[in-house]
């Protein structure tokens, strides 16, 4: 191929690609109705799903257009890279731990009752509560309907947020929270445990029997909902979550991948020791070996993996477990 032909072919490919992109963008623009039409269609579907017309109209009475702030936050989420230990010391600082201990003592009776019912150590309930909303001190100030409507209309994950929006309308339809108090973070999570509406639908509990699953203002409901979430995801009572360990010299680091399960005794036979001579957990549970940021090393058990279903971050799960132990004042086994 001559140089001239190569240049012409390259130019042709470039313009063809640009035309296809423009054509696809135009097609998407045609397919997406105006905001007013979209809300009208949404209303029809919501009513067909059992949402009362007056509930929908009240919910959307102040939602006049998509929120620019919400879309800006979705498109500009910062990528921060810090070490696990730095993350843990920041999220589970001494002040938060101290408040957590006080909250644990204040609500000890109901936490113990709920913990026994669902088979979940109450220190984990308090730790998750503290991690999510600093024990209810800050639950977000974005109107949930406004946020979810915006994301259902403009986000790249429209189908996901549309589903969340219908669940949010279900919450209002059932009178579980007032529209005025239905606020959360920008992506629609709200309440003491920061549940998305789908999590509320699947796991929220009316623990005090007042007819509302009120995870915003009713602490027994919020605590029981956290415990129910963990229990439904496979939490095992009276079993460990993780333990920090030391690897022997020459240890096969290919095993440090969070995927290979071995029993405690099998790991012990390979020369692994606990940090500071901490007693090994009772029983002979299976565990995987992980090493966030190249150290420290942890054997993690079933309950750690349950925490990962709450938030798919080893940093988060490790911090929740560690803070739970600080709140309890003892290793949790």
Phi, psi and omega per residue, in radians:
X1 nan 2.271 3.130
X2 -1.250 2.825 3.136
X3 -1.056 -0.690 -3.121
X4 -1.118 -0.765 3.133
X5 -1.132 -0.667 3.133
X6 -1.085 -0.760 3.141
X7 -1.123 -0.756 3.138
X8 -1.116 -0.711 3.131
X9 -1.142 -0.723 3.129
X10 -1.092 -0.744 3.136
X11 -1.116 -0.704 3.140
X12 -1.094 -0.764 3.129
X13 -1.089 -0.729 -3.134
X14 -1.067 -0.866 -3.091
X15 -1.201 -0.590 3.099
X16 -1.151 -0.732 3.122
X17 -1.107 -0.762 3.132
X18 -1.086 -0.708 -3.138
X19 -1.129 -0.710 3.129
X20 -1.131 -0.726 3.108
X21 -1.101 -0.768 3.131
X22 -1.116 -0.715 -3.129
X23 -1.126 -0.729 3.119
X24 -1.149 -0.708 3.119
X25 -1.099 -0.728 3.126
X26 -1.121 -0.678 3.137
X27 -1.118 -0.730 3.121
X28 -1.118 -0.691 -3.138
X29 -1.113 -0.667 3.134
X30 -1.189 -0.704 -3.099
X31 -1.175 -0.589 -3.098
X32 -1.456 2.028 -3.132
X33 -1.249 2.974 3.063
X34 -1.128 2.831 -3.139
X35 -0.987 -0.800 -3.102
X36 -1.085 -0.790 3.125
X37 -1.150 -0.710 -3.131
X38 -1.072 -0.791 3.133
X39 -1.104 -0.686 3.113
X40 -1.084 -0.767 3.119
X41 -1.160 -0.676 3.106
X42 -1.076 -0.745 3.134
X43 -1.034 -0.774 -3.136
X44 -1.069 -0.756 3.140
X45 -1.200 -0.702 3.136
X46 -1.050 -0.774 3.128
X47 -1.104 -0.669 3.108
X48 -1.152 -0.382 3.112
X49 -1.575 0.021 3.082
X50 1.791 0.055 3.087
X51 -1.337 2.248 3.134
X52 -1.171 2.409 -3.107
X53 -0.935 -0.713 -3.111
X54 -1.172 -0.527 3.089
X55 -1.191 -0.802 3.115
X56 -1.080 -0.817 -3.075
X57 -1.107 -0.696 3.109
X58 -1.173 -0.711 -3.132
X59 -1.097 -0.627 -3.086
X60 -1.726 0.129 -3.090
X61 -1.107 -0.485 3.138
X62 -1.929 0.061 -3.140
X63 -1.687 1.495 -3.032
X64 -1.542 -0.407 -3.108
X65 -2.835 2.882 3.089
X66 -1.057 2.580 -3.141
X67 -1.449 2.059 3.103
X68 -1.107 -0.621 -3.099
X69 -1.144 -0.732 3.126
X70 -1.096 -0.791 -3.132
X71 -1.176 -0.608 3.081
X72 -1.097 -0.745 3.138
X73 -1.150 -0.668 3.135
X74 -1.147 -0.648 -3.041
X75 -1.511 -0.216 -3.038
X76 -2.225 0.589 3.103
X77 -1.121 2.164 -3.070
X78 -1.229 2.540 3.050
X79 -1.774 1.883 -3.115
X80 -1.953 2.371 3.140
X81 -2.107 1.877 3.051
X82 -2.228 2.877 -3.135
X83 -1.311 2.831 3.114
X84 -1.050 -0.803 -3.097
X85 -1.116 -0.624 3.087
X86 -1.184 -0.746 3.102
X87 -1.039 -0.816 -3.099
X88 -1.114 -0.748 -3.119
X89 -1.196 -0.442 3.122
X90 -1.432 -0.796 -3.082
X91 -1.369 -0.586 -3.141
X92 -1.999 1.047 -3.109
X93 -1.318 2.893 -3.092
X94 -0.964 -0.649 -3.139
X95 -1.120 -0.785 -3.129
X96 -1.151 -0.644 3.098
X97 -1.151 -0.756 -3.141
X98 -1.078 -0.766 3.095
X99 -1.126 -0.675 3.122
X100 -1.068 -0.710 3.097
X101 -1.109 -0.711 3.132
X102 -1.138 -0.729 3.121
X103 -1.150 -0.668 3.125
X104 -1.078 -0.752 3.122
X105 -1.198 -0.726 -3.107
X106 -1.100 -0.701 -3.070
X107 -1.882 0.442 -3.002
X108 -1.009 -0.751 -3.064
X109 -1.088 -0.913 -3.090
X110 -1.222 -0.603 3.102
X111 -1.125 -0.733 3.122
X112 -1.134 -0.738 3.120
X113 -1.055 -0.823 -3.140
X114 -1.180 -0.726 3.120
X115 -1.031 -0.730 3.124
X116 -1.176 -0.667 -3.110
X117 -1.154 -0.724 -3.043
X118 -1.752 -0.068 3.137
X119 1.221 0.624 -3.110
X120 -2.171 2.275 3.085
X121 -1.051 2.171 -3.071
X122 -1.095 -0.378 3.103
X123 -1.132 -0.515 3.071
X124 -1.273 -0.586 3.065
X125 -1.074 -0.818 -3.131
X126 -1.163 -0.691 -3.127
X127 -1.109 -0.790 3.097
X128 -1.110 -0.712 3.085
X129 -1.021 -0.776 3.131
X130 -1.184 -0.693 3.138
X131 -1.160 -0.687 -3.027
X132 -1.360 -0.797 -3.017
X133 -2.388 0.331 -3.070
X134 0.886 0.888 3.088
X135 1.080 0.676 3.075
X136 1.451 0.089 -3.099
X137 -1.334 -0.420 3.073
X138 -2.546 1.949 -3.092
X139 -1.954 0.167 3.128
X140 1.703 2.710 -3.117
X141 -2.245 0.308 3.058
X142 -1.547 2.202 3.028
X143 -1.013 2.140 -2.999
X144 -1.081 -0.745 -3.123
X145 -1.106 -0.757 3.112
X146 -1.040 -0.803 -3.120
X147 -1.105 -0.858 -3.073
X148 -1.215 -0.625 3.086
X149 -1.118 -0.729 3.103
X150 -1.046 -0.857 -3.092
X151 -1.214 -0.606 3.097
X152 -1.194 -0.419 -3.126
X153 -1.590 -0.655 -2.974
X154 -2.087 -0.339 -3.058
X155 -1.163 2.773 3.007
X156 -1.205 -0.302 3.132
X157 -1.928 0.941 -3.042
X158 -1.060 -0.752 -3.092
X159 -1.080 -0.725 3.132
X160 -1.072 -0.856 -3.075
X161 -1.284 -0.469 3.044
X162 -1.115 -0.723 3.080
X163 -1.074 -0.769 3.117
X164 -1.085 -0.661 -3.123
X165 -1.109 -0.728 3.118
X166 -1.148 -0.663 3.073
X167 -1.145 -0.645 3.105
X168 -1.112 -0.721 3.080
X169 -1.135 -0.589 3.069
X170 -1.083 -0.690 3.112
X171 -1.055 -0.814 3.123
X172 -1.178 -0.684 -3.123
X173 -1.055 -0.588 -3.136
X174 -1.550 -0.029 3.120
X175 1.225 0.482 -3.106
X176 -1.347 -0.407 3.067
X177 -2.686 2.652 3.092
X178 -1.395 2.722 3.113
X179 -1.042 -0.661 -3.137
X180 -1.080 -0.635 -3.107
X181 -1.627 -0.027 -3.080
X182 -1.487 1.331 -3.130
X183 -2.243 2.714 -3.119
X184 -2.865 -2.687 3.116
X185 -1.488 3.014 -2.900
X186 -1.092 -0.444 -3.103
X187 -1.660 0.130 2.992
X188 1.829 -0.082 3.063
X189 -1.308 2.491 -3.077
X190 -2.674 3.028 3.095
X191 1.520 3.052 -3.141
X192 -0.970 -0.713 3.115
X193 -1.668 0.075 -3.123
X194 0.967 0.993 3.059
X195 -1.453 2.420 2.838
X196 -1.198 2.734 3.135
X197 -0.941 -0.616 3.114
X198 -1.149 -0.643 3.084
X199 -1.180 -0.693 3.044
X200 -1.009 -0.821 -3.107
X201 -1.022 -0.711 -3.026
X202 -1.539 -0.492 -2.952
X203 -2.262 -0.220 -3.100
X204 -1.150 2.569 -3.035
X205 -2.238 2.383 2.972
X206 -1.589 1.416 -2.981
X207 -1.255 -0.613 -3.080
X208 -1.582 0.032 3.021
X209 1.215 0.499 -3.137
X210 -1.627 0.105 3.108
X211 1.575 -0.011 3.139
X212 -2.205 2.444 2.995
X213 -1.665 1.377 -2.946
X214 -1.691 1.557 3.124
X215 -1.487 0.061 -3.112
X216 -1.659 -0.757 -3.012
X217 -2.143 -0.195 -3.042
X218 -1.913 1.840 -3.052
X219 -1.116 -0.757 3.076
X220 -0.988 -0.713 3.078
X221 -1.101 -0.748 -3.123
X222 -1.144 -0.799 -3.140
X223 -1.092 -0.795 -3.125
X224 -1.148 -0.588 3.123
X225 -1.175 -0.706 3.064
X226 -1.072 -0.843 -3.124
X227 -1.091 -0.709 3.140
X228 -1.122 -0.701 3.096
X229 -1.015 -0.846 -3.120
X230 -1.131 -0.769 -3.117
X231 -1.096 -0.754 -3.117
X232 -1.178 -0.369 3.116
X233 -1.676 0.191 2.975
X234 1.769 0.340 3.125
X235 -1.034 2.411 3.124
X236 -1.943 2.121 -3.102
X237 -1.171 2.551 3.045
X238 1.020 0.570 3.083
X239 -2.227 2.742 -3.037
X240 -1.275 2.897 3.043
X241 -1.921 -0.745 3.132
X242 -2.939 2.838 3.047
X243 -2.601 2.359 3.137
X244 -1.339 2.389 -3.045
X245 -2.335 2.869 3.063
X246 -1.983 2.301 3.134
X247 -1.594 2.510 3.123
X248 -1.273 2.830 3.091
X249 -1.072 2.384 3.122
X250 1.387 0.201 -3.126
X251 -1.114 2.462 3.141
X252 -1.259 1.776 -3.056
X253 -1.211 -0.179 3.065
X254 -1.144 -0.300 3.108
X255 -1.419 -0.191 -3.111
X256 -1.574 1.251 -3.057
X257 -2.360 0.051 3.117
X258 1.197 0.250 -3.086
X259 -2.124 -0.511 -3.060
X260 -1.542 2.077 -3.135
X261 -1.645 2.305 3.006
X262 -2.452 2.722 3.097
X263 -1.303 2.856 3.110
X264 -0.968 -0.781 -3.115
X265 -1.113 -0.650 3.104
X266 -1.136 -0.730 3.088
X267 -1.138 -0.675 3.128
X268 -1.087 -0.721 -3.130
X269 -1.133 -0.353 3.104
X270 -1.512 0.049 3.044
X271 1.685 0.113 -3.140
X272 -1.301 2.387 3.119
X273 -2.159 2.731 3.078
X274 -1.427 2.663 3.115
X275 -1.257 2.295 3.091
X276 1.205 0.295 -3.140
X277 1.207 0.375 3.132
X278 -1.032 2.411 -3.135
X279 -1.041 2.507 3.064
X280 -1.224 2.621 3.078
X281 -1.034 2.653 3.085
X282 -1.175 2.702 3.121
X283 1.428 -2.957 -3.087
X284 -2.382 0.964 -3.081
X285 -1.195 2.732 3.025
X286 -1.384 2.582 -3.137
X287 -2.599 2.725 3.013
X288 -1.939 2.743 -3.115
X289 -1.827 2.218 3.097
X290 -2.241 2.780 3.131
X291 -2.531 1.483 3.102
X292 -1.063 2.253 3.087
X293 1.069 0.392 -3.121
X294 1.437 0.223 3.104
X295 2.569 2.650 -0.033
X296 -1.248 3.039 -3.118
X297 -1.772 2.476 3.126
X298 -2.365 2.425 2.844
X299 -1.579 2.162 -3.088
X300 -2.009 2.466 -3.022
X301 -1.930 -3.044 -3.090
X302 -0.891 -0.776 -3.046
X303 -1.182 -0.473 3.011
X304 -1.121 -0.741 3.135
X305 -1.155 -0.526 3.045
X306 -1.163 -0.737 3.080
X307 -1.063 -0.576 3.111
X308 -1.181 -0.392 3.078
X309 -1.344 -0.392 3.033
X310 -1.290 -0.767 3.138
X311 -2.585 2.080 -3.027
X312 -1.337 1.011 3.134
X313 -2.426 2.150 3.073
X314 -1.113 -0.568 3.083
X315 -1.051 -0.851 -3.086
X316 -1.117 -0.886 -3.105
X317 -1.066 -0.741 3.127
X318 -1.120 -0.640 -3.138
X319 -1.266 -0.708 3.092
X320 -1.047 -0.805 -3.137
X321 -1.122 -0.766 -3.136
X322 -1.116 -0.755 -3.131
X323 -1.193 -0.589 3.076
X324 -1.041 -0.713 3.118
X325 -1.181 -0.642 3.102
X326 -1.174 -0.641 3.119
X327 -1.191 -0.746 3.118
X328 -1.257 -0.458 -3.110
X329 1.371 0.359 -3.134
X330 -2.846 2.766 3.020
X331 -1.085 2.477 -3.137
X332 -1.789 2.019 -3.103
X333 -2.220 nan nan
